[in-house]
Amino acid sequence: MDGIKQYKEPKNKIEKGILYLQHYGLKKTIAKTIRKAMGHDQEHYSYRQFLKENPVTPQELENQRNTDFKYKPLISIVIPLYNTKERFLTELIQSFTAQTYPNWQLCLADGSPKEGLEQIIKNATGGVWDERIIYKKLEDNTGIAGNTNAAIELATGDYIGFTDHDDLITPDAMYYIAKALNEDNGIQAIYSDEDKIDMESKEYFLPHFKSDYNIDLLCSHNYITHLFVVKADIVRASGGIDPEFDGAQDHDFDLRVLEHCKNVYHIPRVLYHWRTHPESTADHPEAKMYAYENGRRAVENHYKRLGIPARVELDTHLGYYRTVYEWKDNPLLSIIIPNMNHAKDLKECIESITDKNAYTNIQFVIVENNSTEDSVRELYKQLEERTDIKVKVFDYTKEHPEKKGSFNFSSLVNYGASHADGEYLLLLNNDTRMINEGAIAEMMGFIRRQDVGAVGARLYYGNNTVQHAGLILGLGGVANSQFLGSGREQVGYFYRSTCVQDLSAVTGACLLTKKSDFDSVGGFDEGLAVAFNDVDYCLKLREKKLLCVYTPFSEWYHLESLSRGSDLNNPEKKMRMDAETNYFMSKWQGKYKGGDPYYNPNLALDRFDYAFKTISSR
């Protein structure tokens, strides 16, 4: 039998799915469906291609061995052992003895019964004990938490890292950690990218090319996992691994130690191979429900330690979490909507909010700009006369007659903000429609945090494809949305389309911010009349160390460019677009040199689906 090839070519996707199910069974079919939804259906081919195009050569490894670092930190890796399979443990040990940076220490706490695993370790090093390996046979097995803590007690290094007992590290893993610490000795914690390796140690798959440090993503799920190395004094001050969070002990530990780290560094290279079966995503996930519940508690406790009123819920995707903020008051929110004509669209935009909005303390600030239709003037009058909602209309061109006939979105937003009474500002296009009743309350939950400067939502085109899921610098040009054009139901690469995360920017079509922050950075740059003024605003917030948060739990339709039409079809508008692009890039050129910190450099910039950067994708 030659797999699915023996079957008649299916006529459609449904027939193809039925044939796959019949031949491979339910588990593999579910796993394939999950990989496709996450954007991993192309993973096996493209990651093989990526590895082929980005090999680590023997010459590179030799050069690393010959590197004489000025600072030679001792890196202690702690591993709890328990009945580890001989082949797995041997391969793990040998992945350390193959390191190009020699100043490491392997601390092994063995909770196995009877004689333990000492002889296997000795055999793995050719029968001669490597002095860098510190081994202790424990009297009792105290579980992964207790055994890990016992391994921590053996560590004498400047930094302490963590790996599992059956995984592997790349031969250059310790080198890249030492290299980072030589370039910046103030680093307190380091983590790397990772991939999976099959049980036979033959195939690498499912690489996780991660974001730089991203606290809101970490509260959504433990994206850091492996390889994770922390300054030793911070590890010890944390009290180590807490057995109360069994199954999610690493998530709890990561959050606790990172709360005390101001300098967290991400190495955008796969330095860790996590051993697993390619179909394991479908292998009884319900059996680990206790772990997901403990992960939820770990994140909730993180908020409690920070004094942030929030509860954490299990998301629909196992291992992912949703934060629900529970602020006690409801400060006034001013919704600023620039408008020209399109009375019907403005009315539908406002009614989509007033008909179902769960956050009731709002004020609409409509900025009238160059309308010529009588219907829109009548609508303004009706809105201002309503007693059930607060609406103020301000005529921009009446106050600025020199601007009559022109369009400058930044000027309109700044004008609206100057007339807003609210402590918070929601910038909203008149071609948006709120979908879920908690959309505004969801955004308000995040903006109340002191470390957050802007919040963006998940926006869809009218055909239910993604128009905005957070902006990536350099994606598709100057900046664009991740997962642009993907289906509303698609979760994206490691669920990045559907979980809360920090990003460099969010769209001004639906952007929530504090009025105090808006004023402190000078509002929107009026030199950017139409293009990239939202990105510019977010980058100004980022300069002040404020976060820009994307939440998919605030959903809106955005009928993009309904009011103005496309810029690219008009020569005059295209000229303006080119001028604004040049102005923006000259202003923020430095931000682009190192790439977007929230988008891994191993990912392609000419696609929106987190495709790996290969020759075919460049």
Buried (B, 14 or more C-beta within 10 A) or exposed (E): EEEEEEBEEBEEEEEBBEBBBEBBEEBBBBBBBBBEBBBBBBBBEBBBBBBEEEEBEEEBBEEBBEEEEEEBBBBBBBBBBBBBEEEBBBBBBBBBBBBBBEBBBBBBBBBBEEEBBBEBBBEBBEEEEBEBBBBBBBEEBBBBBBBBBBBBEBBEBBBBBBBBBBBBBBBBBBBBBBBBBBEEEEBBBBBBBBBBBBBEEEEBBBBBBBBBBBBBBBBBBBBBBBBBBBBBEBBBEBEBBBBEBBBBBBBBBBBBBBEBBEEBBBBBBBBBBBBBEBBBBBEEBEEBEEBBBBBBBBBBBBBEEEEBEBEBEBBEBBBBBBBBBEBEEEEBBBBBBBBBBBBEBBBBBBEBBBEEBEBEBBBBBBBBBBBEEEEBBEBBEEBBEEEEBBBBBBBBBEEBEEBEEEBBBBBBBBBBBEBBEBBBBBBBBBBBBBBBBBBBBBBBBBBBBEBBBBBBBBBBBEEEBBBBBBBBBBBBEBBBBBBBEBBBEBBBBBBBBBBBBBBBBBBBBBBBBBBEBBEBBEBBBBBBBBBBBBBBBBBBBBEEEBBBBBBBBBBBBBBBEBBBEEBEEEEEBEEBBEBBBEBBEEBBEEBEEEBBBBBBEBBBBEBBBBBBBBEEBE
